[in-house]
Amino acid sequence: MGKAFYSRLSYSIGNEDWTTERAALRIKPSDRILAITASGDRPLNLLSSECAQLVAIDANPFQNALCDLKRVALAELDYDHYLAFIGVRPSSHRLETYKNLENKLESASAACWKKYQGKIEKGILYEGSLERFLNMSSFFVRSILGAKVDRLFSTSTIEEQQVFIENTWNEKAWKRALGLVVNPIFTRFFFKDPGLYTYGGSSLKLSHYIHDRLLHGLKQFPIKENILISLICYGKVFEEGFSPYLTYEGTTLIKKRCEKLTLKTQNATAFLESVEEESFDCFSLSDIASYMKKEAFHRLCYALFKAARPGARFCIRQLLTTYTLPEELTPYLQRDEELEAKLEREDRCCVYRFLVGRVIK
């Protein structure tokens, strides 16, 4: 399944709304957390809350290497130099900075970055395969929608934005632009993400679903706070959309907790099956379901139950899959359907469905 996808830097900036995880997991200072690494944003943002330990896991070593690099840069550099190094601000000294950080990295991370010096020099924040693809496709999106994109992003209030969407925004052109961005021919050739099509089923049209969900987002949330729409339209994230690990206040908190982060390069299910029972209080599993058959997802749920402490909380996102929890586990993995519906309405990324709740033991 997507061998190339797991042997390269696939994601470099997270498009998820970090406040959703905060609401679903309600992290306490004594909690041990398991999180999928991906771009590294999720585990770093979770460290903005006090916790006992955070294990970030990913089957792709390059994603863990990215998280390690972000963590070390955040811990060792002052805020301005940190933003310049990772690519938020211009810099002509990134490789020189990297040499000063290299001995702080885990050995596996340093080995990965030897292959990716060019990405470091450019600023790693937008150098993942998805981000490069969206940066390329954003030129086509703006050519289709024209000046309306700049006008939309220049609105100053949510009310002004809503009026613009209702009266001026070209919904047909927006649908056409999204259809181009998620066209299977392009995404399979350039991005090669198996999570987009392999297990979602043929009944769901990706472009139609994303169009409807993002149109909801355009009407509900300040446009510059929506990371995914910003990436689709401009190939970058605006400061208004920065999550904690990119803000001054957030980095001040996270910097003090970086030593609590442990990286594991392993299949998440196999890892959970291998740890002692009742090891974790929180599970931040992202959209891991999109990369699994239903049977594999159910196996993950059983492993989660085994590894969960009594009262543990979980947050699972789903993009195109619509899996439910195994029937035998429903008395023990107690879903909070009211919170799920609230998060689906309020999540600024807009495109995810949620399985959230707590573990009863």
VMD Tcl script that draws the C-alpha trace (Angstrom):
set ca {
  {0.00 0.00 0.00}
  {1.65 3.21 -1.24}
  {5.24 2.12 -0.62}
  {6.60 5.43 -1.95}
  {4.30 7.31 0.42}
  {6.12 5.84 3.43}
  {9.63 6.46 2.17}
  {9.56 10.23 1.63}
  {8.52 13.43 3.36}
  {4.78 13.32 2.63}
  {3.49 16.09 4.95}
  {5.31 19.11 6.32}
  {2.56 21.24 7.90}
  {-0.64 20.05 9.55}
  {-4.00 21.13 8.16}
  {-6.03 19.95 11.18}
  {-7.65 22.27 13.71}
  {-5.60 21.78 16.88}
  {-8.42 23.11 19.10}
  {-10.46 19.99 18.26}
  {-7.88 17.75 19.91}
  {-7.85 20.02 22.93}
  {-11.63 19.79 23.29}
  {-11.77 16.03 22.71}
  {-8.83 14.95 24.90}
  {-9.03 17.37 27.84}
  {-5.37 16.73 28.69}
  {-4.37 16.70 32.35}
  {-0.84 17.13 33.80}
  {-0.66 13.43 34.76}
  {-1.66 12.14 31.30}
  {0.42 9.94 29.01}
  {-0.50 10.66 25.38}
  {-0.13 8.71 22.14}
  {-0.29 10.77 18.94}
  {0.26 10.08 15.26}
  {3.27 12.14 14.16}
  {2.48 13.08 10.52}
  {3.88 16.63 10.05}
  {4.86 16.85 13.72}
  {2.35 19.65 14.30}
  {-0.09 17.49 16.28}
  {2.34 16.23 18.95}
  {4.04 19.61 19.28}
  {0.71 21.41 19.64}
  {-0.43 18.90 22.25}
  {2.61 19.91 24.31}
  {1.03 23.33 24.76}
  {-0.91 21.51 27.49}
  {0.93 20.15 30.53}
  {1.26 16.36 30.42}
  {3.45 13.60 31.83}
  {4.65 12.10 28.53}
  {3.82 12.18 24.84}
  {4.72 9.38 22.42}
  {4.53 10.36 18.74}
  {4.38 7.40 16.38}
  {4.54 7.07 12.60}
  {5.36 4.27 10.19}
  {7.26 6.78 8.04}
  {10.72 7.61 9.46}
  {10.86 10.87 7.50}
  {7.79 12.21 9.34}
  {9.41 11.48 12.70}
  {12.61 13.12 11.46}
  {10.58 16.23 10.61}
  {8.99 16.32 14.06}
  {12.42 15.90 15.65}
  {13.85 18.76 13.59}
  {10.94 21.06 14.49}
  {11.27 20.10 18.15}
  {15.01 20.75 18.29}
  {14.72 24.03 16.39}
  {11.90 25.18 18.67}
  {13.86 24.25 21.79}
  {17.23 25.69 20.74}
  {16.43 28.84 18.73}
  {14.81 32.10 19.71}
  {11.40 32.71 18.16}
  {12.48 34.85 15.20}
  {15.34 32.55 14.21}
  {13.09 29.51 14.65}
  {10.47 30.90 12.22}
  {13.19 31.83 9.75}
  {14.79 28.39 9.95}
  {11.63 26.36 9.34}
  {10.46 28.57 6.47}
  {7.92 31.04 7.83}
  {10.29 33.93 7.23}
  {13.12 34.46 4.73}
  {16.61 33.22 5.58}
  {19.85 32.57 3.72}
  {21.50 30.77 6.67}
  {19.36 27.66 7.17}
  {22.07 25.12 6.41}
  {24.45 26.91 8.75}
  {21.77 26.85 11.45}
  {21.11 23.18 10.77}
  {24.78 22.33 11.36}
  {24.45 23.86 14.82}
  {21.33 21.79 15.52}
  {22.37 18.49 13.97}
  {24.05 17.02 17.05}
  {20.85 17.59 19.04}
  {18.81 15.37 16.70}
  {18.23 11.68 17.16}
  {20.68 9.70 15.00}
  {17.89 8.33 12.78}
  {16.63 11.87 12.16}
  {20.08 13.16 11.25}
  {20.46 10.27 8.79}
  {17.17 11.21 7.12}
  {18.10 14.87 6.79}
  {21.36 14.04 5.02}
  {19.12 13.16 2.04}
  {17.06 16.33 2.36}
  {19.54 19.20 2.70}
  {17.80 21.02 -0.14}
  {14.49 20.99 1.73}
  {16.16 22.41 4.83}
  {17.75 25.18 2.75}
  {14.33 26.11 1.29}
  {12.61 25.97 4.70}
  {11.01 22.64 5.57}
  {7.53 23.95 6.46}
  {6.26 23.72 2.87}
  {8.54 21.01 1.49}
  {6.33 17.94 1.99}
  {4.85 16.22 -1.06}
  {1.33 17.44 -0.21}
  {2.46 21.02 0.36}
  {4.47 21.09 -2.87}
  {1.46 19.68 -4.73}
  {-0.89 22.27 -3.22}
  {1.56 25.08 -3.94}
  {1.65 24.02 -7.59}
  {-2.13 23.58 -7.85}
  {-2.82 26.91 -6.08}
  {-1.69 28.74 -9.24}
  {-4.43 26.95 -11.20}
  {-7.00 27.65 -8.46}
  {-6.27 31.39 -8.60}
  {-6.29 31.38 -12.40}
  {-9.78 29.82 -12.37}
  {-11.20 32.05 -9.62}
  {-9.32 35.21 -10.55}
  {-9.28 38.28 -8.32}
  {-12.10 36.89 -6.19}
  {-9.54 34.89 -4.18}
  {-7.67 38.01 -3.09}
  {-10.94 39.81 -2.41}
  {-12.18 36.94 -0.24}
  {-8.98 36.86 1.80}
  {-9.10 40.64 2.24}
  {-12.47 40.57 4.03}
  {-12.05 41.79 7.60}
  {-15.05 40.31 9.43}
  {-16.95 37.02 9.28}
  {-20.10 38.98 8.37}
  {-18.34 40.64 5.43}
  {-16.99 37.25 4.39}
  {-20.45 35.67 4.51}
  {-21.94 38.44 2.35}
  {-19.10 38.02 -0.14}
  {-19.66 34.25 -0.34}
  {-23.41 34.65 -0.82}
  {-23.33 37.49 -3.35}
  {-19.97 37.51 -5.15}
  {-18.13 34.20 -4.78}
  {-18.33 32.00 -7.89}
  {-19.39 28.64 -6.44}
  {-19.26 26.86 -9.82}
  {-15.70 28.06 -10.41}
  {-14.77 27.04 -6.84}
  {-16.16 23.55 -7.45}
  {-14.26 23.38 -10.75}
  {-11.03 24.48 -9.05}
  {-11.39 21.88 -6.29}
  {-12.17 19.23 -8.87}
  {-8.80 20.01 -10.42}
  {-6.96 19.90 -7.09}
  {-8.34 16.49 -6.09}
  {-8.49 15.00 -9.59}
  {-7.41 11.35 -9.16}
  {-5.11 11.56 -12.18}
  {-3.10 14.41 -10.63}
  {-3.20 13.31 -7.00}
  {-2.24 9.73 -7.77}
  {0.62 10.82 -10.03}
  {2.03 13.74 -7.99}
  {0.98 13.00 -4.40}
  {0.49 9.21 -4.29}
  {-1.44 9.28 -1.00}
  {-3.16 5.87 -0.55}
  {-5.44 7.36 2.09}
  {-7.37 9.40 -0.47}
  {-8.89 6.57 -2.48}
  {-7.96 3.10 -1.30}
  {-10.50 2.58 1.48}
  {-13.02 5.40 1.02}
  {-15.38 3.47 -1.22}
  {-16.61 4.44 -4.67}
  {-19.89 5.98 -3.44}
  {-18.19 9.10 -2.12}
  {-16.92 11.57 -4.69}
  {-13.93 13.24 -3.10}
  {-14.22 16.58 -4.89}
  {-17.96 16.89 -4.18}
  {-17.53 16.05 -0.52}
  {-14.62 18.43 -0.02}
  {-16.45 21.18 -1.93}
  {-19.52 20.93 0.30}
  {-17.48 20.84 3.52}
  {-15.17 23.70 2.55}
  {-18.13 25.80 1.39}
  {-19.50 25.32 4.91}
  {-16.16 26.50 6.26}
  {-16.09 29.54 4.00}
  {-19.41 30.66 5.51}
  {-18.59 29.84 9.15}
  {-14.96 30.64 9.96}
  {-12.57 33.55 9.32}
  {-10.91 32.66 6.04}
  {-7.31 33.19 7.12}
  {-7.76 30.82 10.06}
  {-8.56 27.93 7.71}
  {-5.24 26.20 7.03}
  {-6.56 23.88 4.31}
  {-8.29 26.59 2.28}
  {-5.21 28.82 2.60}
  {-3.00 26.01 1.27}
  {-5.40 25.31 -1.60}
  {-5.60 28.97 -2.61}
  {-2.08 30.23 -1.89}
  {0.10 27.25 -1.00}
  {0.87 28.78 2.40}
  {-0.67 29.41 5.82}
  {-1.45 32.89 7.10}
  {-0.35 33.98 10.55}
  {-3.99 34.05 11.67}
  {-4.06 30.28 11.12}
  {-0.88 29.47 13.05}
  {-1.23 26.72 15.62}
  {0.65 26.93 18.97}
  {3.99 25.59 17.79}
  {4.20 28.53 15.36}
  {3.10 31.29 17.75}
  {5.26 33.12 20.27}
  {2.97 32.25 23.18}
  {2.72 28.61 22.12}
  {6.43 28.09 21.59}
  {7.12 29.60 25.02}
  {5.00 26.83 26.58}
  {6.15 24.00 24.32}
  {9.85 24.84 24.68}
  {9.69 23.85 28.35}
  {8.12 20.46 27.56}
  {10.07 19.22 24.54}
  {11.88 16.61 26.64}
  {8.52 14.90 27.29}
  {8.23 13.93 23.61}
  {9.38 10.46 22.49}
  {9.40 9.42 18.81}
  {8.60 5.90 17.63}
  {8.91 4.71 14.03}
  {6.48 1.80 13.97}
  {3.02 0.70 12.93}
  {0.63 2.20 15.50}
  {-1.42 -0.95 15.99}
  {1.63 -3.15 16.49}
  {3.03 -0.65 18.98}
  {-0.18 -0.55 21.02}
  {-0.33 -4.33 21.03}
  {3.24 -4.47 22.35}
  {2.98 -2.01 25.25}
  {1.82 -2.87 28.73}
  {-1.88 -2.73 29.44}
  {-3.23 0.62 30.64}
  {-0.29 2.65 29.36}
  {-2.01 5.76 27.96}
  {-4.63 8.33 28.95}
  {-5.11 10.06 25.58}
  {-5.08 8.87 21.97}
  {-4.76 11.44 19.17}
  {-4.97 9.20 16.10}
  {-5.66 11.67 13.31}
  {-7.10 10.20 10.08}
  {-5.35 6.87 10.50}
  {-8.52 5.04 9.42}
  {-8.03 6.20 5.81}
  {-4.94 4.01 5.55}
  {-6.61 0.83 6.82}
  {-9.09 -1.78 5.78}
  {-12.08 -2.05 8.12}
  {-10.65 -5.20 9.71}
  {-7.35 -3.44 10.40}
  {-9.17 -0.48 11.91}
  {-11.06 -2.78 14.27}
  {-7.77 -4.40 15.27}
  {-6.47 -0.92 16.10}
  {-9.53 -0.30 18.29}
  {-8.88 -3.50 20.27}
  {-5.24 -2.49 20.70}
  {-6.32 0.97 21.86}
  {-8.64 -0.58 24.46}
  {-5.84 -2.81 25.77}
  {-3.39 0.08 26.07}
  {-5.89 2.55 27.57}
  {-6.08 3.45 31.22}
  {-9.57 3.63 32.73}
  {-11.22 6.85 31.62}
  {-8.78 7.42 28.74}
  {-9.97 9.73 25.95}
  {-9.62 9.19 22.20}
  {-9.96 11.35 19.09}
  {-10.07 9.69 15.67}
  {-10.66 11.65 12.47}
  {-12.09 10.23 9.24}
  {-11.97 11.85 5.81}
  {-13.55 9.40 3.37}
  {-13.89 6.28 5.47}
  {-17.03 5.88 7.58}
  {-15.93 3.14 9.96}
  {-17.68 2.57 13.25}
  {-16.19 1.03 16.37}
  {-16.34 -2.79 16.70}
  {-19.73 -3.78 18.09}
  {-18.13 -5.86 20.87}
  {-16.25 -2.78 22.10}
  {-19.12 -0.29 22.10}
  {-19.80 -0.76 25.86}
  {-16.13 0.01 26.55}
  {-15.19 2.62 23.93}
  {-17.98 5.00 24.87}
  {-18.55 7.55 22.11}
  {-19.62 11.10 22.90}
  {-21.89 11.63 19.89}
  {-22.96 15.09 21.02}
  {-19.32 16.21 21.14}
  {-18.63 14.51 17.79}
  {-21.41 16.53 16.16}
  {-20.18 19.73 17.80}
  {-16.61 19.15 16.62}
  {-17.77 18.39 13.08}
  {-19.62 21.73 13.05}
  {-16.83 23.75 14.65}
  {-13.61 22.16 13.31}
  {-12.02 24.85 11.14}
  {-10.54 22.31 8.75}
  {-14.15 21.29 7.96}
  {-13.53 18.03 6.10}
  {-13.30 15.49 8.93}
  {-15.82 13.30 10.71}
  {-14.99 12.27 14.27}
  {-15.00 9.32 16.63}
  {-14.37 10.71 20.10}
  {-15.10 9.45 23.56}
  {-13.64 7.71 26.59}
  {-12.61 4.22 27.59}
  {-14.68 2.41 30.21}
  {-12.80 -0.25 32.18}
}
mol new
graphics top color blue
foreach p $ca { graphics top sphere $p radius 0.5 }
foreach p [lrange $ca 0 end-1] q [lrange $ca 1 end] { graphics top cylinder $p $q radius 0.2 }
display resetview
